[in-house]
Amino acid sequence: MSPFLIPKRPNTASSTIWMTSLADLLALLLAFFVLMFSMSEIKVDRWQTLTETLGNKISDHTDLVTKTGEAEKNMSMVSEPKAINIAYLAHVLNGKKEQSPLLSSVQIFEADNKLIISLAGPDFFKPGTEKEAGNVVEVVRLIGDTLRHIRNRVEVYGHTDPDPVTSPTAKYKNNWVLSVARALSVASELKKAGYIYPIRAFGMADSRFNELAAIEDVQKKYAFARRVDIIVQESAGRGQ
């Protein structure tokens, strides 16, 4: 027989004898843990105290939600970061108003934790148009020059007088569209002045006209109805 022709051994199944030892080891471990558990002693008094404490805590929390409709930590989940103090900003803008004659007709006041800068009166918006009268562009730029240094959220609300748009050639078909155009016009000037955060613009049409009921002079009332309110919120503005 040639030394290079070595006969091949027949294939045999691999041995599984090790599984027997593993099964014995697992059985011994199981018996050990069962023995440890059977020898352990539950502290009944501690267990009862724990169950009563957890039960009372869950019950109190359930009662709070049932009776008041709110949980303890609801507000912390929706709180928003604050920016510059509204009262301080009002002080700054009023100081600027005293120094600039252009801002003399601008109304600046606080309400509901907001700062309202109102461009209201005959010096601002002409009837039926979003175009500003007089030096309103410069007025908005002066306001924007201050707002560009803050992080507060800014919203702009446009308003109109109650007279409906009747001209078939009018640029804006109704007061709602006109009020939005006025808000967007002021928001655009604030952006040009350097305010970097998004500005929300809203059209209110004449929905707030009844708030001017104390003004007896009709022409003056209508002039104040054609306005734009810049609302500065306490919360910080969103990013670009």
Buried (B, 14 or more C-beta within 10 A) or exposed (E): EEEEEEEEEEEEEEEEEEEEEEEEEEEEEEEEEEEEEEEEEEEEEEEEEEEEEEEEEEEEEEEEEEEEEEEEEEEEEEEEEEBBEBEEBBEBBBEBBEEEEBBEBBBBEEEEEBBBBBBBBBBBBEEBBBEBBEBBBBBBBBBBBBBBEBBBBBBBBBBBBEEEBEEEEEEBEEBBBBBBBBBBBBBBBBBEBEBEBBBBBBBBBBBBBEEBEEBEEEEEBBBBBBBBBBBBBBBBBEEE
